[in-house]
Amino acid sequence: MRRLLAVTAATVLLTSHAVPADAHRALRVPGAAYQQSAVLDDLTTTGTVASGHTNPADYAGLTDRSLPVPAAVPGVQVDGYFPDTSHTNTNHGWNHDAQFVIRLPHRWNGGLVVAGSPGVRAQYASDKAISDYVLSLGYAYAATDKGNTGVQFFTDGRRPGDAIVEWNRRMTELTRAARTMVTQHYGRPAREVVAAGISNGGYLVRWQLENRPELYTRGVDLEGTLWKADGPNLFTFLPPAIRGYEQQSPELITAAGFDPRSAFLWDYHYTVYWKLTQRIYAAELDPTYAGTEGDYDYATRPQAQQAIRRVELTGRIKRPLITIHGTYDSLLPISQDSDVYAAMARRTGLHTYHRVEAGNHVDGLVDAYPDRLVALVPLLREAIRTPS
């Protein structure tokens, strides 16, 4: 389907929160090693780009140019980091991982949205896709860099899989801290806490609702990464896709699970995503592998299978979850990802699944193919606003 069905939602009362000029200085993020806060005239990217309270490089390419930008939302922003020993995140010149951002709008609707970054990006990666919109609705917002970032993320940790294990721990850590911050700032706890995320951020949503459901009321997952030790996972479909591209065999690519109608996107994804993604995740989950990306054979790699068991999903969600995924996804093919997860989660009765025709993994490519691709971020936003 191209659009989520419109749902009439109950009207939420936005309450104004009178903030003395220096009130933000009393805010304390539980467990943070460092924090700095500011009262801003505008918490959306329009304002934070100008004031230096975001990093546009974090969210580059994730949204299309037509995505609406809301009016200014005044409030308090808190930036900082939790204790950590790795240094891949260079935002603010801190060279410190486990960075976070928390935004508290003056006009609050009683809710909190928490996001983990997509891909291996840092904490501002969802600012345009999620933060701008939920702030305009009155939600407080918090996001984490997942504890390690960039194409060297796999250098964090000692055992295969440690870096991804940390992603889940950092999402839990920030959610607990942000819930406390909301209560501290507004004088009452959040009435709902929504986990939301894209790609690896969507994986975090799924994992949290399976393993830390007490922290959330619901979740929204856009094309979350599926990790299953017995497959499918990106090690089962990326190597044959790489081989198919290099051998000029579209049949190998479609046999790996990619929609043949997405073939116009394969050049770009081979060049930008497929080989790099295979390489860095093999370095994280199977560091002894020394071959090429296209020759990787997951069935013969027990170390990788063991590492994935540490981070795999079960489908046993314990809170309502909406999943959205595009049929033209040329990084995480829908047949090998959300179709499978939907079948895993169906037994819970808590999962709603939307397959979107002609949606790709990143909305930035909609600008290049406006007549062939459908933007998914507007549907993610709608699902956060209308939980059905």
C-alpha positions in Angstrom: 0.0 0.0 0.0 1.2 3.5 -0.8 -0.4 5.3 2.2 -1.3 4.3 5.7 -5.0 4.5 6.4 -6.0 7.7 8.1 -7.0 7.2 11.7 -8.9 9.6 13.9 -6.9 10.1 17.0 -8.0 11.6 20.3 -7.2 15.2 20.7 -4.1 15.7 22.9 -4.0 18.8 25.1 -0.7 20.7 24.7 0.2 22.3 28.0 2.6 25.2 28.2 5.5 24.8 30.5 6.7 28.1 31.9 10.5 27.9 32.0 12.6 30.5 34.0 15.6 31.6 32.0 18.0 29.6 34.0 15.8 26.6 34.8 17.7 24.3 32.3 20.8 24.5 34.5 19.1 22.5 37.2 18.4 19.6 34.8 20.5 16.5 35.4 20.6 13.5 33.1 20.9 10.4 35.3 24.2 8.6 34.7 25.6 11.2 32.3 29.4 11.8 32.4 28.9 15.2 30.8 26.0 17.4 29.7 25.3 20.9 28.5 21.9 22.5 28.2 20.4 25.5 26.5 17.0 27.2 26.1 16.4 27.6 22.4 13.9 29.6 20.4 13.6 26.7 17.9 14.4 23.0 18.6 13.7 22.0 15.0 16.5 21.7 12.4 15.7 25.2 11.1 16.8 26.6 14.4 19.4 24.0 15.5 21.4 24.2 12.3 21.7 28.0 12.9 22.5 27.7 16.6 24.9 24.7 16.2 22.7 22.3 18.1 22.6 19.6 15.4 24.9 18.2 12.7 23.4 18.1 9.2 26.0 15.5 8.1 24.3 13.1 10.5 21.0 13.1 8.6 22.2 13.8 5.1 20.4 11.7 2.4 17.8 10.2 4.8 14.9 12.4 3.7 13.7 14.0 0.4 13.5 17.7 -0.3 9.7 17.8 -0.1 9.5 16.7 3.5 7.6 19.4 5.4 9.5 21.3 8.1 7.4 22.5 11.0 7.2 26.0 12.5 9.6 26.9 15.3 9.3 24.9 18.5 10.9 26.6 21.5 12.2 24.6 24.4 15.2 23.1 26.1 18.0 21.0 24.5 20.4 18.9 26.5 23.4 17.4 24.9 26.0 15.1 26.5 27.4 11.7 26.8 27.4 8.7 29.1 30.6 7.0 30.4 32.3 5.1 27.5 35.7 4.1 26.4 35.4 4.5 22.6 35.9 7.6 20.6 34.3 7.3 17.1 31.8 10.1 17.5 33.4 13.5 16.9 30.4 15.7 17.3 31.0 18.9 19.3 34.7 18.0 19.2 34.2 15.7 22.2 35.6 12.6 20.5 33.5 10.5 22.8 30.9 7.9 22.2 27.6 7.3 23.9 26.5 10.8 23.0 22.8 11.8 23.3 20.4 14.6 22.7 17.3 15.3 24.7 14.7 18.0 23.6 12.0 19.3 25.9 9.5 21.6 24.1 7.8 24.3 26.2 4.4 23.1 24.9 4.3 19.4 25.9 1.6 16.9 24.9 2.6 14.4 27.7 4.6 12.1 25.5 8.2 11.1 24.8 9.7 9.6 21.6 13.1 7.9 21.9 15.2 7.0 18.8 18.4 5.2 18.1 20.4 6.3 15.1 20.1 4.5 11.7 23.1 2.9 10.1 26.3 3.8 11.9 25.4 7.5 12.1 25.5 9.7 15.2 22.8 11.1 17.5 21.3 13.8 15.2 20.6 11.3 12.3 16.8 11.3 12.9 16.5 15.0 13.5 14.7 15.7 10.2 12.8 12.4 9.9 11.6 12.1 13.4 12.6 14.9 15.8 11.2 17.9 13.8 7.8 16.3 13.4 7.3 14.9 16.9 8.4 18.2 18.5 5.8 20.0 16.4 3.2 17.6 18.0 4.4 18.4 21.5 6.4 15.3 22.2 9.7 15.4 24.1 12.4 13.7 22.1 15.6 11.8 22.9 18.2 10.1 20.7 21.4 8.1 21.1 24.4 7.4 18.9 24.2 3.8 20.0 27.6 3.9 21.7 29.8 3.7 18.6 29.6 5.3 15.1 31.0 5.3 11.6 32.7 2.7 9.4 35.1 1.8 12.3 32.3 1.1 14.7 33.5 -2.6 14.9 36.6 -1.5 16.7 34.5 -1.0 19.9 34.5 -4.1 22.1 36.5 -7.3 22.5 34.2 -10.1 21.5 32.4 -10.5 18.1 29.1 -8.7 18.4 30.1 -6.4 21.3 29.4 -3.2 19.4 25.9 -4.2 18.4 25.2 -5.5 21.9 26.1 -2.0 23.1 23.5 -0.5 20.8 20.7 -2.1 22.7 22.2 -1.2 26.1 22.6 2.4 25.1 19.0 2.7 23.9 17.8 1.3 27.2 20.1 3.6 29.1 18.9 6.7 27.3 15.2 5.8 27.6 15.5 5.4 31.3 17.3 8.7 31.6 14.9 10.6 29.3 11.9 9.3 31.3 13.5 10.7 34.4 14.3 14.0 32.7 10.7 14.4 31.5 9.4 13.9 35.0 12.0 16.3 36.4 11.3 19.0 33.9 7.5 18.8 33.6 6.6 17.7 37.1 4.9 14.4 36.0 5.9 11.3 34.1 5.2 10.8 30.4 1.8 9.3 29.6 3.3 7.4 26.7 6.8 6.5 25.6 7.3 5.7 21.9 10.3 3.9 20.5 10.9 4.9 16.9 13.7 4.3 14.4 14.9 3.7 10.9 17.0 0.8 9.7 19.4 -0.1 12.6 17.3 2.3 14.6 14.3 0.1 13.7 16.2 -2.9 14.9 16.6 -1.2 18.2 12.8 -0.6 18.4 12.1 -4.3 17.8 14.7 -5.4 20.3 13.5 -3.0 23.0 9.9 -4.1 22.7 11.0 -7.7 22.9 13.4 -7.3 25.8 12.6 -4.0 27.7 8.8 -3.6 27.1 8.3 -2.0 30.6 10.0 1.2 29.3 7.6 1.8 26.3 4.0 2.0 25.5 4.5 1.3 21.7 6.9 1.4 18.9 7.3 2.4 15.2 9.9 0.7 13.1 10.8 1.7 9.5 12.7 -1.1 7.7 14.4 -2.3 10.8 17.4 -4.6 10.3 16.6 -8.3 10.9 19.3 -10.4 12.7 18.5 -14.1 12.9 21.3 -16.6 13.5 19.6 -19.2 11.3 18.9 -16.5 8.6 17.9 -14.5 6.9 20.3 -11.7 7.7 22.5 -9.4 5.7 25.2 -12.1 5.4 22.8 -14.4 3.6 21.6 -11.9 1.0 24.4 -9.3 0.5 27.2 -11.7 -0.7 25.1 -13.3 -3.5 23.9 -9.8 -4.5 27.5 -8.6 -4.8 28.4 -11.7 -6.8 25.4 -11.2 -9.1 26.4 -7.6 -9.7 30.0 -8.4 -10.4 29.1 -11.3 -12.6 26.5 -9.2 -14.4 23.8 -11.7 -13.4 20.6 -10.0 -12.3 19.2 -13.5 -11.6 21.6 -13.9 -8.7 20.5 -10.6 -7.2 16.8 -11.4 -7.5 17.4 -14.9 -6.1 19.0 -13.2 -3.1 15.6 -11.5 -2.4 15.8 -8.2 -4.2 12.7 -7.1 -6.1 13.6 -7.1 -9.9 11.7 -3.8 -10.3 14.3 -2.2 -8.1 17.1 -2.9 -10.6 17.5 0.8 -11.5 18.8 1.2 -7.9 21.4 -1.6 -7.9 24.3 0.4 -9.4 24.1 3.0 -6.6 23.6 0.4 -3.9 26.5 -1.7 -5.1 28.8 1.3 -5.2 27.7 2.9 -1.9 26.2 0.2 0.3 26.6 -3.4 -0.5 30.3 -4.0 -0.3 30.9 -1.6 2.5 28.0 -2.9 4.6 29.2 -6.5 4.1 32.7 -5.6 5.0 32.1 -3.7 8.2 29.6 -6.1 9.6 31.8 -9.0 8.9 34.5 -7.2 10.8 32.1 -6.8 13.7 30.6 -10.3 13.7 33.2 -12.5 12.0 36.6 -10.7 12.3 38.6 -13.7 11.3 37.1 -13.7 7.8 39.8 -12.8 5.2 38.1 -13.2 1.9 36.2 -10.9 -0.4 32.7 -9.6 0.2 31.1 -11.6 -2.6 32.7 -14.9 -1.6 31.4 -14.8 2.0 29.5 -18.0 2.8 27.5 -17.6 6.0 26.6 -21.3 6.3 30.3 -22.1 6.8 31.0 -19.3 9.4 30.0 -20.6 12.9 31.7 -17.7 14.6 29.3 -15.3 12.8 26.4 -17.5 13.7 27.4 -17.5 17.4 27.9 -13.7 17.4 24.5 -13.1 15.8 22.8 -15.2 18.5 23.9 -12.5 21.0 21.8 -9.8 19.1 19.1 -11.7 17.2 15.4 -10.9 17.3 12.7 -13.4 18.2 9.5 -11.6 17.2 8.2 -11.9 20.8 7.2 -8.2 21.1 5.3 -7.3 24.3 4.0 -3.9 23.2 2.2 -2.7 20.0 4.6 -2.3 17.1 4.0 -0.8 13.6 6.5 -1.8 10.9 6.8 0.0 7.6 9.0 -1.3 4.7 9.3 -0.5 1.0 9.1 -3.2 -1.7 12.1 -1.6 -3.6 14.4 -1.6 -0.6 17.8 -2.3 -2.2 19.8 -2.6 1.0 17.5 -4.7 3.2 15.2 -6.5 0.8 11.7 -6.7 2.2 11.4 -10.4 1.4 14.4 -11.2 3.6 13.6 -8.7 6.4 10.2 -7.3 7.4 8.2 -10.0 5.7 10.0 -12.5 7.8 9.8 -10.4 11.0 6.1 -9.9 10.5 5.6 -13.6 10.4 7.7 -14.0 13.5 5.6 -11.3 15.4 2.2 -12.3 14.1 1.5 -14.7 16.9 1.7 -11.9 19.5 -1.3 -10.0 18.1 0.6 -6.8 18.7 2.2 -6.3 15.3 0.9 -4.1 12.4 2.7 -4.4 9.1 2.6 -2.0 6.1 4.3 -3.0 2.9 4.7 0.1 0.7 5.0 -0.3 -3.0 8.1 1.4 -4.5 9.6 2.5 -1.2 13.4 2.3 -1.0 15.7 2.2 2.0 16.6 5.9 2.0 14.2 8.7 1.0 17.1 10.9 -0.4 16.9 8.9 -3.6 13.3 10.0 -4.1 14.7 13.3 -5.3 16.6 11.5 -8.1 13.6 9.2 -9.0 10.5 11.2 -8.1 8.3 9.2 -10.6 9.6 5.8 -9.5 10.0 5.9 -5.7 7.7 6.6 -2.8 8.9 8.5 0.3 8.6 6.4 3.5 9.4 9.0 6.2 6.0 10.7 5.9 4.4 7.3 6.7 6.8 6.8 9.6 5.6 10.2 10.9 2.0 9.4 10.4 2.4 6.1 12.3 3.9 7.9 15.3 1.0 10.3 15.3 -1.8 7.8 14.8 -0.9 4.5 16.4 -3.0 2.0 14.3 
